[in-house]
């Protein structure tokens, strides 16, 4: 989810991509306590499965990749 007030390049960010891109216009960042570069994984019922922050946790590290993948796999159950 893109932080409120940072929507100027949304169209460019979404051009040619299939991943969902959400724009926060309702203050969700504040309500949820989001940190920049958080990956929030929700299940089919919109229940939080887990949060993984990409700052300092590069996806080039196999352990970090496995941790994020495990969140998505858990969410898909």
C-alpha positions as CSV (number, residue, x, y, z in Angstrom):
1,X,0.0,0.0,0.0
2,X,1.3,3.4,-1.0
3,X,1.4,6.0,1.8
4,X,-1.1,8.8,1.7
5,X,0.3,11.9,0.0
6,X,2.7,9.9,-2.2
7,X,0.4,9.2,-5.1
8,X,2.1,11.3,-7.8
9,X,3.7,8.3,-9.6
10,X,1.0,5.7,-9.1
11,X,0.3,5.4,-12.8
12,X,3.9,4.9,-13.6
13,X,4.4,2.4,-10.8
14,X,1.5,0.3,-12.2
15,X,2.3,0.6,-15.9
16,X,2.8,-2.9,-17.3
17,X,2.5,-4.7,-13.9
18,X,0.0,-7.2,-12.7
19,X,0.5,-6.9,-9.0
20,X,-2.1,-5.0,-7.0
21,X,-1.2,-1.5,-5.9
22,X,-3.3,0.2,-3.2
23,X,-3.3,3.9,-2.5
24,X,-3.9,4.8,1.1
25,X,-6.4,7.7,1.2
26,X,-7.9,6.8,4.6
27,X,-5.0,6.9,7.0
28,X,-4.5,3.1,7.1
29,X,-0.8,3.5,7.6
30,X,-1.4,5.3,10.9
31,X,-4.2,3.0,12.0
32,X,-2.1,-0.2,11.3
33,X,1.2,1.3,12.3
34,X,2.8,0.6,9.0
35,X,6.6,1.2,8.5
36,X,8.0,2.1,5.1
37,X,8.8,-1.1,3.0
38,X,6.6,-3.4,5.1
39,X,5.1,-6.4,3.4
40,X,1.7,-7.1,5.0
41,X,0.3,-10.5,4.1
42,X,-3.4,-11.0,4.6
43,X,-5.3,-14.3,4.1
44,X,-8.6,-14.7,2.1
45,X,-10.5,-13.4,5.1
46,X,-8.4,-10.2,5.3
47,X,-6.8,-11.5,8.5
48,X,-3.2,-10.6,9.1
49,X,-0.9,-13.5,8.5
50,X,2.4,-11.6,9.1
51,X,4.5,-8.5,8.4
52,X,8.0,-8.5,6.9
53,X,10.0,-5.4,6.4
54,X,12.2,-5.2,3.3
55,X,14.5,-2.5,4.7
56,X,17.7,-4.4,5.7
57,X,16.1,-7.7,4.8
58,X,17.0,-8.0,1.1
59,X,15.2,-10.6,-1.0
60,X,18.6,-11.6,-2.3
61,X,19.2,-13.4,1.0
62,X,17.7,-16.9,0.8
63,X,16.6,-16.9,4.4
64,X,14.6,-13.6,3.9
65,X,13.1,-14.9,0.7
66,X,12.0,-18.1,2.4
67,X,10.5,-16.2,5.3
68,X,8.4,-14.0,3.0
69,X,7.4,-17.0,0.8
70,X,6.3,-18.9,4.0
71,X,4.0,-16.0,4.9
72,X,2.3,-16.1,1.4
73,X,2.1,-19.9,1.6
74,X,0.5,-19.7,5.1
75,X,-2.0,-17.1,3.7
76,X,-3.0,-19.4,0.9
77,X,-4.0,-22.3,3.2
